């Protein structure tokens, strides 16, 4: 697939190369990136600051394996709202549910689609019954349990 030029003209090929390296391993030191791209460490620092200011980089985070921490069930939840106008209020309430790790406002069958991680199916049932389905505006939900995560990746810039 051909590489598409970013719509933001303030981003050039060097920026894309820096992002590509860090998306593979966010702990790569700026000095190592600078050596690989044959530029100064200061250039990498300035470019990273620019990318943050442009909103291209939203932050940095540590990715953990939930299963290694005892979260053995990943589920996806289609949420039906009584009215679309209740979305913002529902999201405010759903933010308080720590087991929800992703939440999307969607077109199609559901109003909201969520990704949830729980310790086991009993924990999932508790989260669904006691926290999510009690949110004002939620009409009903459909739950899908993931049996295996086969692909998880960032977009490819190169």
C-alpha positions in Angstrom: 0.0 0.0 0.0 1.5 3.4 -0.9 2.5 5.8 1.8 0.1 8.7 2.1 1.5 12.1 3.0 0.2 13.5 6.3 -2.4 16.2 5.9 -0.5 18.4 8.3 2.3 20.0 6.2 4.3 20.7 9.4 5.2 17.0 9.6 8.0 15.8 7.4 9.8 12.6 6.6 12.2 12.9 9.6 9.2 13.3 11.9 7.6 10.1 10.5 10.9 8.2 10.9 11.1 9.4 14.6 7.5 8.3 15.2 8.1 5.0 13.5 11.0 4.1 15.7 9.2 5.2 18.9 6.0 3.4 18.0 8.0 0.1 17.8 9.7 0.8 21.2 8.8 3.9 23.1 11.8 3.5 25.4 14.3 4.1 22.7 16.6 6.8 23.9 16.7 10.0 21.8 20.5 9.6 21.4 20.0 6.2 19.8 17.3 7.6 17.4 19.6 10.5 16.5 22.4 8.0 15.6 20.1 5.9 13.5 18.8 8.9 11.6 22.1 10.7 11.5 20.9 13.9 13.2 21.7 15.4 16.6 20.0 14.5 19.9 18.8 18.1 20.1 17.0 17.7 16.8 15.1 14.7 18.1 14.2 16.6 21.2 12.9 19.6 19.3 11.0 17.4 16.8 9.3 15.5 19.7 8.3 18.8 21.4 6.8 20.0 18.1 4.9 16.7 17.6 3.5 17.0 21.1 2.4 20.6 20.5 0.8 19.6 17.2 -1.2 16.9 19.1 0.4 14.1 17.0 1.8 12.6 20.2 -0.9 12.3 22.8 1.4 11.1 25.6 3.4 8.1 26.6 2.2 5.1 28.5 3.3 1.8 29.8 1.6 -1.2 28.3 1.0 -4.1 30.6 -0.4 -7.6 30.0 -3.7 -7.7 31.9 -3.6 -11.6 32.0 -0.3 -11.5 33.9 -2.1 -9.3 36.5 -5.1 -11.7 36.9 -7.5 -10.1 34.4 -8.4 -13.2 32.4 -11.5 -12.0 30.6 -11.6 -9.4 27.8 -15.1 -8.6 26.6 -16.6 -6.2 24.1 -19.9 -4.5 25.0 -22.4 -3.1 22.5 -24.4 -0.5 24.4 -27.8 0.7 23.3 -28.9 4.1 24.6 -32.5 5.1 25.0 -31.7 8.3 23.1 -28.5 9.5 21.4 -28.7 12.8 23.4 -27.9 10.8 26.5 -24.4 9.9 25.2 -22.4 12.6 27.1 -24.1 11.8 30.4 -23.6 8.1 29.9 -19.9 8.6 29.1 -19.4 10.6 32.3 -20.9 7.8 34.3 -19.0 5.0 32.4 -15.7 6.8 33.0 -16.1 5.8 36.7 -16.0 2.1 35.7 -12.3 1.2 35.9 -12.8 -2.1 34.0 -13.7 -0.2 30.8 -10.4 0.3 29.0 -11.8 1.7 25.7 -15.1 3.4 24.8 -16.2 4.4 21.3 -19.2 6.4 20.1 -20.3 4.4 17.0 -22.6 4.3 14.1 -24.6 1.2 13.3 -26.4 -1.1 15.7 -25.0 0.2 19.0 -24.6 3.8 20.3 -21.5 2.9 22.3 -18.9 0.1 22.0 -16.7 -0.7 24.9 -13.8 -2.9 25.7 -13.7 -4.3 29.3 -11.2 -6.4 31.2 -12.2 -8.4 34.2 -10.7 -11.1 36.5 -13.2 -13.7 35.5 -16.8 -14.1 34.3 -18.2 -13.5 37.8 -16.4 -10.2 37.9 -17.7 -9.4 34.4 -21.3 -10.2 35.5 -20.9 -7.8 38.5 -19.5 -5.0 36.3 -22.3 -5.4 33.8 -25.2 -5.8 36.3 -24.1 -3.4 39.1 -22.2 -0.7 37.2 -22.9 -0.5 33.5 -26.5 -1.5 33.2 -27.4 0.9 36.1 -26.2 3.9 34.1 -29.0 6.3 33.3 -29.9 6.2 29.6 -28.6 2.7 28.9 -31.4 0.7 27.5 -29.6 -2.7 27.1 -26.2 -4.2 26.3 -24.8 -7.1 24.3 -21.7 -8.7 25.5 -19.0 -10.6 23.4 -16.2 -12.4 25.2 -12.9 -12.4 23.4 -11.3 -15.9 23.2 -8.0 -14.6 21.9 -6.4 -11.3 20.8 -4.8 -12.2 17.5 -3.6 -8.7 16.3 -2.9 -5.6 18.3 -0.8 -2.9 16.7 -0.4 0.8 15.9 -0.8 2.2 12.5 2.2 1.8 10.2 3.9 5.0 9.1 6.6 3.6 6.8 
